[in-house]
Amino acid sequence: MNEWDNDPRHLEIMTGWVRRIVDEVAKQLADDIVDRVGRIFLQAKASNYEMAEHSRRRFEAIESALIELRARGRPRDHDG
């Protein structure tokens, strides 16, 4: 039987590794969302559509990015 490692230094090391991984993934997701939405905003600005169309596309882009973010953030089922 293995004994539980209660050394706070070991926990700090492990959580540090996890924090770096989570921070990097979050940054990549945020950068991707900002780029996609920024491009849509730029396209909407350059187009001749009415203001309602601009708003619709912006909200759809944000909604789509949030759906994708939620889907990526769900933990995988490792048991089955």
C-alpha positions in Angstrom: 0.0 0.0 0.0 1.3 3.4 -0.9 1.4 6.2 1.7 -0.1 9.5 0.8 2.5 12.2 0.2 1.6 15.1 2.5 4.7 17.1 1.9 3.5 20.7 1.2 6.5 21.3 -1.0 5.6 18.4 -3.3 2.0 19.7 -3.6 3.4 23.2 -4.4 5.5 21.7 -7.2 2.6 19.7 -8.7 0.1 22.6 -8.5 2.8 24.8 -10.1 3.0 22.4 -13.1 -0.7 22.3 -13.4 -1.0 26.1 -13.1 1.5 26.6 -16.0 -0.4 24.1 -18.2 -3.8 25.7 -17.4 -2.4 29.2 -18.0 -1.0 28.3 -21.3 -4.2 26.6 -22.5 -6.3 29.5 -21.3 -4.0 32.0 -23.1 -4.2 30.0 -26.3 -8.0 29.9 -26.1 -8.2 33.6 -25.3 -5.9 34.5 -28.2 -7.9 32.4 -30.6 -11.2 33.9 -29.5 -9.8 37.5 -29.7 -8.4 36.9 -33.1 -11.7 35.3 -34.5 -14.0 38.0 -33.0 -11.6 40.8 -34.0 -11.6 39.6 -37.6 -15.4 39.4 -37.6 -15.6 42.9 -36.1 -13.2 44.2 -38.8 -15.3 42.6 -41.6 -18.5 44.0 -40.1 -16.9 47.5 -40.0 -15.8 47.3 -43.6 -19.1 46.0 -44.9 -22.2 48.0 -46.0 -24.7 46.1 -43.8 -27.0 47.9 -41.5 -26.2 48.2 -37.8 -28.5 45.3 -36.9 -26.5 42.9 -39.1 -23.3 44.1 -37.4 -24.6 43.4 -34.0 -26.0 40.0 -35.0 -22.7 38.8 -36.4 -20.8 40.1 -33.3 -23.1 38.3 -30.9 -23.0 35.1 -33.0 -19.2 35.2 -32.9 -19.1 35.7 -29.2 -21.7 33.0 -28.6 -19.8 30.5 -30.9 -16.5 31.2 -29.1 -18.1 30.7 -25.7 -19.7 27.4 -26.9 -16.3 26.2 -28.1 -14.6 27.3 -24.9 -17.1 25.4 -22.8 -16.7 22.3 -25.0 -12.9 22.4 -24.6 -13.1 23.0 -20.9 -15.2 19.9 -20.2 -13.2 17.1 -18.5 -12.9 13.9 -20.4 -14.4 10.7 -19.1 -11.3 8.5 -18.4 -13.3 5.5 -17.0 -15.1 4.5 -20.1 
